[in-house]
Amino acid sequence: MLALPFRIGGVSFEVFLATICALPALMLFALAVSLLASVLTQDNGTATVLATVMGAVPCV
């Protein structure tokens, strides 16, 4: 499914490779932020909010 725009010709091979490399890195970042927030707090709701804030800070 991910290769469909590349196969149709909508994106270049470089963009396709960049996407393939970025998605696992993004998944590991989300996992690390979630785990860190879970370790720092004891409440599930607080961990969710903290993980959202910690994940959004690099985007700013």
N, CA, C and O atoms as a Tripos MOL2 file, in Angstrom:
@<TRIPOS>MOLECULE
protein
  240   239    60     0     0
PROTEIN
NO_CHARGES

@<TRIPOS>ATOM
      1 N           0.8220   -1.1870    0.0000 N.3       1 MET1
      2 CA          0.0000    0.0000    0.0000 C.3       1 MET1
      3 C           0.8700    1.2570    0.0000 C.2       1 MET1
      4 O           0.5230    2.2590   -0.6240 O.2       1 MET1
      5 N           2.0030    1.1960    0.7050 N.am      2 LEU2
      6 CA          2.8860    2.3490    0.7780 C.3       2 LEU2
      7 C           3.5640    2.6290   -0.5590 C.2       2 LEU2
      8 O           3.8580    3.7810   -0.8760 O.2       2 LEU2
      9 N           3.8120    1.5920   -1.3370 N.am      3 ALA3
     10 CA          4.5060    1.7570   -2.6170 C.3       3 ALA3
     11 C           3.5750    2.1410   -3.7510 C.2       3 ALA3
     12 O           4.0430    2.3930   -4.8610 O.2       3 ALA3
     13 N           2.2930    2.1930   -3.5120 N.am      4 LEU4
     14 CA          1.3400    2.4830   -4.5850 C.3       4 LEU4
     15 C           1.5640    3.8450   -5.2430 C.2       4 LEU4
     16 O           1.5820    3.9020   -6.4720 O.2       4 LEU4
     17 N           1.7350    4.9440   -4.5030 N.am      5 PRO5
     18 CA          2.0050    6.2220   -5.1810 C.3       5 PRO5
     19 C           3.3140    6.2040   -5.9690 C.2       5 PRO5
     20 O           3.4130    6.8480   -7.0140 O.2       5 PRO5
     21 N           4.3080    5.4830   -5.4870 N.am      6 PHE6
     22 CA          5.5700    5.3640   -6.2140 C.3       6 PHE6
     23 C           5.3680    4.5960   -7.5090 C.2       6 PHE6
     24 O           5.8860    4.9900   -8.5540 O.2       6 PHE6
     25 N           4.6270    3.5130   -7.4470 N.am      7 ARG7
     26 CA          4.3960    2.6880   -8.6360 C.3       7 ARG7
     27 C           3.5760    3.4260   -9.6820 C.2       7 ARG7
     28 O           3.7860    3.2410  -10.8810 O.2       7 ARG7
     29 N           2.6470    4.2590   -9.2380 N.am      8 ILE8
     30 CA          1.8230    5.0190  -10.1720 C.3       8 ILE8
     31 C           2.6160    6.1600  -10.7900 C.2       8 ILE8
     32 O           2.2970    6.6140  -11.8890 O.2       8 ILE8
     33 N           3.6460    6.6280  -10.0940 N.am      9 GLY9
     34 CA          4.4730    7.7060  -10.6110 C.3       9 GLY9
     35 C           4.2120    9.0410   -9.9510 C.2       9 GLY9
     36 O           4.6320   10.0790  -10.4610 O.2       9 GLY9
     37 N           3.5290    9.0270   -8.8320 N.am     10 GLY10
     38 CA          3.1890   10.2770   -8.1490 C.3      10 GLY10
     39 C           4.3020   10.8420   -7.2880 C.2      10 GLY10
     40 O           4.3410   12.0480   -7.0440 O.2      10 GLY10
     41 N           5.2070    9.9920   -6.8230 N.am     11 VAL11
     42 CA          6.3320   10.4530   -6.0010 C.3      11 VAL11
     43 C           7.6240    9.8660   -6.5540 C.2      11 VAL11
     44 O           7.6250    8.8230   -7.2090 O.2      11 VAL11
     45 N           8.7110   10.5530   -6.2780 N.am     12 SER12
     46 CA         10.0070   10.0780   -6.7530 C.3      12 SER12
     47 C          10.5140    8.9500   -5.8640 C.2      12 SER12
     48 O           9.9960    8.7110   -4.7730 O.2      12 SER12
     49 N          11.5330    8.2690   -6.3590 N.am     13 PHE13
     50 CA         12.1240    7.1700   -5.6070 C.3      13 PHE13
     51 C          12.7880    7.6670   -4.3330 C.2      13 PHE13
     52 O          12.7760    6.9710   -3.3180 O.2      13 PHE13
     53 N          13.3720    8.8740   -4.3720 N.am     14 GLU14
     54 CA         14.0280    9.4400   -3.1930 C.3      14 GLU14
     55 C          13.0170    9.7080   -2.0780 C.2      14 GLU14
     56 O          13.2840    9.4400   -0.9070 O.2      14 GLU14
     57 N          11.8600   10.2380   -2.4550 N.am     15 VAL15
     58 CA         10.8130   10.4980   -1.4610 C.3      15 VAL15
     59 C          10.2840    9.1860   -0.9060 C.2      15 VAL15
     60 O          10.0100    9.0830    0.2900 O.2      15 VAL15
     61 N          10.1400    8.1990   -1.7490 N.am     16 PHE16
     62 CA          9.6940    6.8790   -1.3110 C.3      16 PHE16
     63 C          10.6760    6.2820   -0.3000 C.2      16 PHE16
     64 O          10.2590    5.7590    0.7330 O.2      16 PHE16
     65 N          11.9780    6.3580   -0.5950 N.am     17 LEU17
     66 CA         12.9820    5.8330    0.3310 C.3      17 LEU17
     67 C          13.0240    6.6230    1.6320 C.2      17 LEU17
     68 O          13.1850    6.0450    2.7070 O.2      17 LEU17
     69 N          12.8790    7.9390    1.5400 N.am     18 ALA18
     70 CA         12.8540    8.7560    2.7510 C.3      18 ALA18
     71 C          11.6750    8.3730    3.6430 C.2      18 ALA18
     72 O          11.8060    8.3350    4.8660 O.2      18 ALA18
     73 N          10.5490    8.0960    3.0450 N.am     19 THR19
     74 CA          9.3700    7.6830    3.8080 C.3      19 THR19
     75 C           9.5960    6.3220    4.4530 C.2      19 THR19
     76 O           9.2460    6.1130    5.6150 O.2      19 THR19
     77 N          10.1760    5.4060    3.7020 N.am     20 ILE20
     78 CA         10.4500    4.0690    4.2340 C.3      20 ILE20
     79 C          11.4100    4.1440    5.4230 C.2      20 ILE20
     80 O          11.2780    3.3780    6.3780 O.2      20 ILE20
     81 N          12.3650    5.0540    5.3680 N.am     21 CYS21
     82 CA         13.3250    5.2020    6.4710 C.3      21 CYS21
     83 C          12.7500    5.9780    7.6480 C.2      21 CYS21
     84 O          13.1170    5.7190    8.7930 O.2      21 CYS21
     85 N          11.8600    6.9200    7.3870 N.am     22 ALA22
     86 CA         11.3370    7.7720    8.4490 C.3      22 ALA22
     87 C          10.2570    7.0860    9.2860 C.2      22 ALA22
     88 O          10.1410    7.3600   10.4800 O.2      22 ALA22
     89 N           9.4830    6.2180    8.6910 N.am     23 LEU23
     90 CA          8.3860    5.6030    9.4390 C.3      23 LEU23
     91 C           8.8560    4.7350   10.6080 C.2      23 LEU23
     92 O           8.2860    4.8540   11.6930 O.2      23 LEU23
     93 N           9.8540    3.8740   10.4520 N.am     24 PRO24
     94 CA         10.3370    3.1340   11.6370 C.3      24 PRO24
     95 C          10.9510    4.0470   12.6950 C.2      24 PRO24
     96 O          10.7990    3.8000   13.8910 O.2      24 PRO24
     97 N          11.6410    5.0990   12.2620 N.am     25 ALA25
     98 CA         12.2130    6.0430   13.2300 C.3      25 ALA25
     99 C          11.1080    6.7420   14.0080 C.2      25 ALA25
    100 O          11.2260    6.9460   15.2170 O.2      25 ALA25
    101 N          10.0370    7.1070   13.3180 N.am     26 LEU26
    102 CA          8.9060    7.7460   13.9890 C.3      26 LEU26
    103 C           8.2320    6.7870   14.9700 C.2      26 LEU26
    104 O           7.8180    7.1940   16.0550 O.2      26 LEU26
    105 N           8.1250    5.5280   14.5920 N.am     27 MET27
    106 CA          7.5340    4.5390   15.4870 C.3      27 MET27
    107 C           8.3840    4.3560   16.7410 C.2      27 MET27
    108 O           7.8440    4.2700   17.8440 O.2      27 MET27
    109 N           9.6980    4.2940   16.5860 N.am     28 LEU28
    110 CA         10.5790    4.1490   17.7430 C.3      28 LEU28
    111 C          10.5530    5.3950   18.6280 C.2      28 LEU28
    112 O          10.6280    5.2850   19.8520 O.2      28 LEU28
    113 N          10.4480    6.5780   18.0170 N.am     29 PHE29
    114 CA         10.3270    7.8080   18.8040 C.3      29 PHE29
    115 C           9.0450    7.7960   19.6290 C.2      29 PHE29
    116 O           9.0660    8.1320   20.8130 O.2      29 PHE29
    117 N           7.9350    7.4130   19.0140 N.am     30 ALA30
    118 CA          6.6630    7.3520   19.7450 C.3      30 ALA30
    119 C           6.7240    6.3270   20.8740 C.2      30 ALA30
    120 O           6.1940    6.5640   21.9590 O.2      30 ALA30
    121 N           7.3580    5.2090   20.6260 N.am     31 LEU31
    122 CA          7.5040    4.1840   21.6630 C.3      31 LEU31
    123 C           8.3620    4.6860   22.8110 C.2      31 LEU31
    124 O           8.0320    4.4600   23.9750 O.2      31 LEU31
    125 N           9.4630    5.3650   22.4990 N.am     32 ALA32
    126 CA         10.3520    5.8830   23.5350 C.3      32 ALA32
    127 C           9.6700    6.9580   24.3680 C.2      32 ALA32
    128 O           9.8010    6.9660   25.5920 O.2      32 ALA32
    129 N           8.9460    7.8620   23.7230 N.am     33 VAL33
    130 CA          8.2410    8.9230   24.4540 C.3      33 VAL33
    131 C           7.1580    8.3240   25.3430 C.2      33 VAL33
    132 O           6.9950    8.7440   26.4890 O.2      33 VAL33
    133 N           6.4240    7.3550   24.8310 N.am     34 SER34
    134 CA          5.3710    6.7140   25.6260 C.3      34 SER34
    135 C           5.9450    5.9700   26.8210 C.2      34 SER34
    136 O           5.3960    6.0310   27.9210 O.2      34 SER34
    137 N           7.0380    5.2760   26.6040 N.am     35 LEU35
    138 CA          7.6640    4.5460   27.7010 C.3      35 LEU35
    139 C           8.2150    5.4920   28.7540 C.2      35 LEU35
    140 O           8.0710    5.2390   29.9500 O.2      35 LEU35
    141 N           8.8400    6.5700   28.3270 N.am     36 LEU36
    142 CA          9.3690    7.5520   29.2790 C.3      36 LEU36
    143 C           8.2440    8.1950   30.0840 C.2      36 LEU36
    144 O           8.3640    8.3590   31.2980 O.2      36 LEU36
    145 N           7.1610    8.5570   29.4190 N.am     37 ALA37
    146 CA          6.0270    9.1550   30.1340 C.3      37 ALA37
    147 C           5.4130    8.1570   31.1130 C.2      37 ALA37
    148 O           4.9750    8.5390   32.1990 O.2      37 ALA37
    149 N           5.3810    6.9040   30.7380 N.am     38 SER38
    150 CA          4.8350    5.8790   31.6210 C.3      38 SER38
    151 C           5.7170    5.6690   32.8470 C.2      38 SER38
    152 O           5.2130    5.4090   33.9390 O.2      38 SER38
    153 N           7.0250    5.7800   32.6700 N.am     39 VAL39
    154 CA          7.9500    5.6030   33.7960 C.3      39 VAL39
    155 C           7.8920    6.7980   34.7380 C.2      39 VAL39
    156 O           8.0000    6.6320   35.9530 O.2      39 VAL39
    157 N           7.7230    8.0000   34.1930 N.am     40 LEU40
    158 CA          7.7410    9.2100   35.0130 C.3      40 LEU40
    159 C           6.4620    9.4230   35.8120 C.2      40 LEU40
    160 O           6.4860   10.1330   36.8170 O.2      40 LEU40
    161 N           5.3580    8.8350   35.3990 N.am     41 THR41
    162 CA          4.0840    9.0380   36.0910 C.3      41 THR41
    163 C           3.4970    7.7100   36.5290 C.2      41 THR41
    164 O           3.9240    6.6470   36.0780 O.2      41 THR41
    165 N           2.5100    7.7840   37.4140 N.am     42 GLN42
    166 CA          1.8570    6.5650   37.8790 C.3      42 GLN42
    167 C           0.4180    6.4550   37.3930 C.2      42 GLN42
    168 O          -0.1660    5.3720   37.4410 O.2      42 GLN42
    169 N          -0.1550    7.5400   36.9320 N.am     43 ASP43
    170 CA         -1.5360    7.5490   36.4700 C.3      43 ASP43
    171 C          -1.5670    7.4330   34.9450 C.2      43 ASP43
    172 O          -0.7430    8.0380   34.2580 O.2      43 ASP43
    173 N          -2.5070    6.6650   34.4230 N.am     44 ASN44
    174 CA         -2.5940    6.4730   32.9740 C.3      44 ASN44
    175 C          -2.9210    7.7600   32.2410 C.2      44 ASN44
    176 O          -2.3320    8.0410   31.1970 O.2      44 ASN44
    177 N          -3.8390    8.5390   32.7600 N.am     45 GLY45
    178 CA         -4.2240    9.7920   32.1160 C.3      45 GLY45
    179 C          -3.0830   10.7910   32.0750 C.2      45 GLY45
    180 O          -2.8780   11.4750   31.0730 O.2      45 GLY45
    181 N          -2.3480   10.8690   33.1650 N.am     46 THR46
    182 CA         -1.2040   11.7770   33.2190 C.3      46 THR46
    183 C          -0.1180   11.3390   32.2500 C.2      46 THR46
    184 O           0.5260   12.1740   31.6140 O.2      46 THR46
    185 N           0.0860   10.0400   32.1350 N.am     47 ALA47
    186 CA          1.0870    9.5230   31.1990 C.3      47 ALA47
    187 C           0.6960    9.8370   29.7570 C.2      47 ALA47
    188 O           1.5550   10.1490   28.9330 O.2      47 ALA47
    189 N          -0.5860    9.7570   29.4560 N.am     48 THR48
    190 CA         -1.0510   10.0710   28.1110 C.3      48 THR48
    191 C          -0.8290   11.5370   27.7830 C.2      48 THR48
    192 O          -0.3500   11.8740   26.7000 O.2      48 THR48
    193 N          -1.1780   12.4030   28.7190 N.am     49 VAL49
    194 CA         -0.9930   13.8410   28.4930 C.3      49 VAL49
    195 C           0.4840   14.1740   28.3820 C.2      49 VAL49
    196 O           0.8800   14.9420   27.5060 O.2      49 VAL49
    197 N           1.2970   13.6120   29.2530 N.am     50 LEU50
    198 CA          2.7360   13.8840   29.2220 C.3      50 LEU50
    199 C           3.3720   13.3760   27.9200 C.2      50 LEU50
    200 O           4.2260   14.0480   27.3420 O.2      50 LEU50
    201 N           2.9590   12.2040   27.4670 N.am     51 ALA51
    202 CA          3.4900   11.6620   26.2100 C.3      51 ALA51
    203 C           3.0800   12.5250   25.0340 C.2      51 ALA51
    204 O           3.8700   12.7190   24.1100 O.2      51 ALA51
    205 N           1.8690   13.0460   25.0460 N.am     52 THR52
    206 CA          1.4140   13.9380   23.9760 C.3      52 THR52
    207 C           2.2050   15.2270   23.9780 C.2      52 THR52
    208 O           2.6060   15.7100   22.9200 O.2      52 THR52
    209 N           2.4340   15.7880   25.1460 N.am     53 VAL53
    210 CA          3.1980   17.0440   25.2380 C.3      53 VAL53
    211 C           4.6500   16.8110   24.8370 C.2      53 VAL53
    212 O           5.2240   17.6050   24.0920 O.2      53 VAL53
    213 N           5.2450   15.7260   25.3270 N.am     54 MET54
    214 CA          6.6340   15.4500   24.9830 C.3      54 MET54
    215 C           6.8020   15.1350   23.4990 C.2      54 MET54
    216 O           7.8400   15.4490   22.9170 O.2      54 MET54
    217 N           5.8070   14.5290   22.8900 N.am     55 GLY55
    218 CA          5.8610   14.2480   21.4650 C.3      55 GLY55
    219 C           5.6340   15.4800   20.6200 C.2      55 GLY55
    220 O           6.1330   15.5620   19.4980 O.2      55 GLY55
    221 N           4.8840   16.4450   21.1440 N.am     56 ALA56
    222 CA          4.5840   17.6620   20.3730 C.3      56 ALA56
    223 C           5.6720   18.7090   20.4880 C.2      56 ALA56
    224 O           5.7960   19.5590   19.6050 O.2      56 ALA56
    225 N           6.4680   18.6750   21.5520 N.am     57 VAL57
    226 CA          7.5050   19.6960   21.7510 C.3      57 VAL57
    227 C           8.5210   19.7310   20.6110 C.2      57 VAL57
    228 O           8.8690   20.8260   20.1710 O.2      57 VAL57
    229 N           9.0230   18.5880   20.1010 N.am     58 PRO58
    230 CA          9.9790   18.6710   18.9810 C.3      58 PRO58
    231 C           9.3470   19.2110   17.6900 C.2      58 PRO58
    232 O          10.0590   19.6760   16.8000 O.2      58 PRO58
    233 N           8.0520   19.1540   17.5900 N.am     59 CYS59
    234 CA          7.3780   19.6390   16.3770 C.3      59 CYS59
    235 C           7.2500   21.1470   16.3380 C.2      59 CYS59
    236 O           6.9760   21.7270   15.2870 O.2      59 CYS59
    237 N           7.4490   21.7830   17.4830 N.am     60 VAL60
    238 CA          7.2830   23.2460   17.5440 C.3      60 VAL60
    239 C           8.5050   23.9510   17.1030 C.2      60 VAL60
    240 O           8.5370   25.1820   17.0920 O.2      60 VAL60
@<TRIPOS>BOND
     1     1     2 1
     2     2     3 1
     3     3     4 2
     4     3     5 am
     5     5     6 1
     6     6     7 1
     7     7     8 2
     8     7     9 am
     9     9    10 1
    10    10    11 1
    11    11    12 2
    12    11    13 am
    13    13    14 1
    14    14    15 1
    15    15    16 2
    16    15    17 am
    17    17    18 1
    18    18    19 1
    19    19    20 2
    20    19    21 am
    21    21    22 1
    22    22    23 1
    23    23    24 2
    24    23    25 am
    25    25    26 1
    26    26    27 1
    27    27    28 2
    28    27    29 am
    29    29    30 1
    30    30    31 1
    31    31    32 2
    32    31    33 am
    33    33    34 1
    34    34    35 1
    35    35    36 2
    36    35    37 am
    37    37    38 1
    38    38    39 1
    39    39    40 2
    40    39    41 am
    41    41    42 1
    42    42    43 1
    43    43    44 2
    44    43    45 am
    45    45    46 1
    46    46    47 1
    47    47    48 2
    48    47    49 am
    49    49    50 1
    50    50    51 1
    51    51    52 2
    52    51    53 am
    53    53    54 1
    54    54    55 1
    55    55    56 2
    56    55    57 am
    57    57    58 1
    58    58    59 1
    59    59    60 2
    60    59    61 am
    61    61    62 1
    62    62    63 1
    63    63    64 2
    64    63    65 am
    65    65    66 1
    66    66    67 1
    67    67    68 2
    68    67    69 am
    69    69    70 1
    70    70    71 1
    71    71    72 2
    72    71    73 am
    73    73    74 1
    74    74    75 1
    75    75    76 2
    76    75    77 am
    77    77    78 1
    78    78    79 1
    79    79    80 2
    80    79    81 am
    81    81    82 1
    82    82    83 1
    83    83    84 2
    84    83    85 am
    85    85    86 1
    86    86    87 1
    87    87    88 2
    88    87    89 am
    89    89    90 1
    90    90    91 1
    91    91    92 2
    92    91    93 am
    93    93    94 1
    94    94    95 1
    95    95    96 2
    96    95    97 am
    97    97    98 1
    98    98    99 1
    99    99   100 2
   100    99   101 am
   101   101   102 1
   102   102   103 1
   103   103   104 2
   104   103   105 am
   105   105   106 1
   106   106   107 1
   107   107   108 2
   108   107   109 am
   109   109   110 1
   110   110   111 1
   111   111   112 2
   112   111   113 am
   113   113   114 1
   114   114   115 1
   115   115   116 2
   116   115   117 am
   117   117   118 1
   118   118   119 1
   119   119   120 2
   120   119   121 am
   121   121   122 1
   122   122   123 1
   123   123   124 2
   124   123   125 am
   125   125   126 1
   126   126   127 1
   127   127   128 2
   128   127   129 am
   129   129   130 1
   130   130   131 1
   131   131   132 2
   132   131   133 am
   133   133   134 1
   134   134   135 1
   135   135   136 2
   136   135   137 am
   137   137   138 1
   138   138   139 1
   139   139   140 2
   140   139   141 am
   141   141   142 1
   142   142   143 1
   143   143   144 2
   144   143   145 am
   145   145   146 1
   146   146   147 1
   147   147   148 2
   148   147   149 am
   149   149   150 1
   150   150   151 1
   151   151   152 2
   152   151   153 am
   153   153   154 1
   154   154   155 1
   155   155   156 2
   156   155   157 am
   157   157   158 1
   158   158   159 1
   159   159   160 2
   160   159   161 am
   161   161   162 1
   162   162   163 1
   163   163   164 2
   164   163   165 am
   165   165   166 1
   166   166   167 1
   167   167   168 2
   168   167   169 am
   169   169   170 1
   170   170   171 1
   171   171   172 2
   172   171   173 am
   173   173   174 1
   174   174   175 1
   175   175   176 2
   176   175   177 am
   177   177   178 1
   178   178   179 1
   179   179   180 2
   180   179   181 am
   181   181   182 1
   182   182   183 1
   183   183   184 2
   184   183   185 am
   185   185   186 1
   186   186   187 1
   187   187   188 2
   188   187   189 am
   189   189   190 1
   190   190   191 1
   191   191   192 2
   192   191   193 am
   193   193   194 1
   194   194   195 1
   195   195   196 2
   196   195   197 am
   197   197   198 1
   198   198   199 1
   199   199   200 2
   200   199   201 am
   201   201   202 1
   202   202   203 1
   203   203   204 2
   204   203   205 am
   205   205   206 1
   206   206   207 1
   207   207   208 2
   208   207   209 am
   209   209   210 1
   210   210   211 1
   211   211   212 2
   212   211   213 am
   213   213   214 1
   214   214   215 1
   215   215   216 2
   216   215   217 am
   217   217   218 1
   218   218   219 1
   219   219   220 2
   220   219   221 am
   221   221   222 1
   222   222   223 1
   223   223   224 2
   224   223   225 am
   225   225   226 1
   226   226   227 1
   227   227   228 2
   228   227   229 am
   229   229   230 1
   230   230   231 1
   231   231   232 2
   232   231   233 am
   233   233   234 1
   234   234   235 1
   235   235   236 2
   236   235   237 am
   237   237   238 1
   238   238   239 1
   239   239   240 2
@<TRIPOS>SUBSTRUCTURE
     1 MET1         2 RESIDUE 1 A MET
     2 LEU2         6 RESIDUE 1 A LEU
     3 ALA3        10 RESIDUE 1 A ALA
     4 LEU4        14 RESIDUE 1 A LEU
     5 PRO5        18 RESIDUE 1 A PRO
     6 PHE6        22 RESIDUE 1 A PHE
     7 ARG7        26 RESIDUE 1 A ARG
     8 ILE8        30 RESIDUE 1 A ILE
     9 GLY9        34 RESIDUE 1 A GLY
    10 GLY10       38 RESIDUE 1 A GLY
    11 VAL11       42 RESIDUE 1 A VAL
    12 SER12       46 RESIDUE 1 A SER
    13 PHE13       50 RESIDUE 1 A PHE
    14 GLU14       54 RESIDUE 1 A GLU
    15 VAL15       58 RESIDUE 1 A VAL
    16 PHE16       62 RESIDUE 1 A PHE
    17 LEU17       66 RESIDUE 1 A LEU
    18 ALA18       70 RESIDUE 1 A ALA
    19 THR19       74 RESIDUE 1 A THR
    20 ILE20       78 RESIDUE 1 A ILE
    21 CYS21       82 RESIDUE 1 A CYS
    22 ALA22       86 RESIDUE 1 A ALA
    23 LEU23       90 RESIDUE 1 A LEU
    24 PRO24       94 RESIDUE 1 A PRO
    25 ALA25       98 RESIDUE 1 A ALA
    26 LEU26      102 RESIDUE 1 A LEU
    27 MET27      106 RESIDUE 1 A MET
    28 LEU28      110 RESIDUE 1 A LEU
    29 PHE29      114 RESIDUE 1 A PHE
    30 ALA30      118 RESIDUE 1 A ALA
    31 LEU31      122 RESIDUE 1 A LEU
    32 ALA32      126 RESIDUE 1 A ALA
    33 VAL33      130 RESIDUE 1 A VAL
    34 SER34      134 RESIDUE 1 A SER
    35 LEU35      138 RESIDUE 1 A LEU
    36 LEU36      142 RESIDUE 1 A LEU
    37 ALA37      146 RESIDUE 1 A ALA
    38 SER38      150 RESIDUE 1 A SER
    39 VAL39      154 RESIDUE 1 A VAL
    40 LEU40      158 RESIDUE 1 A LEU
    41 THR41      162 RESIDUE 1 A THR
    42 GLN42      166 RESIDUE 1 A GLN
    43 ASP43      170 RESIDUE 1 A ASP
    44 ASN44      174 RESIDUE 1 A ASN
    45 GLY45      178 RESIDUE 1 A GLY
    46 THR46      182 RESIDUE 1 A THR
    47 ALA47      186 RESIDUE 1 A ALA
    48 THR48      190 RESIDUE 1 A THR
    49 VAL49      194 RESIDUE 1 A VAL
    50 LEU50      198 RESIDUE 1 A LEU
    51 ALA51      202 RESIDUE 1 A ALA
    52 THR52      206 RESIDUE 1 A THR
    53 VAL53      210 RESIDUE 1 A VAL
    54 MET54      214 RESIDUE 1 A MET
    55 GLY55      218 RESIDUE 1 A GLY
    56 ALA56      222 RESIDUE 1 A ALA
    57 VAL57      226 RESIDUE 1 A VAL
    58 PRO58      230 RESIDUE 1 A PRO
    59 CYS59      234 RESIDUE 1 A CYS
    60 VAL60      238 RESIDUE 1 A VAL
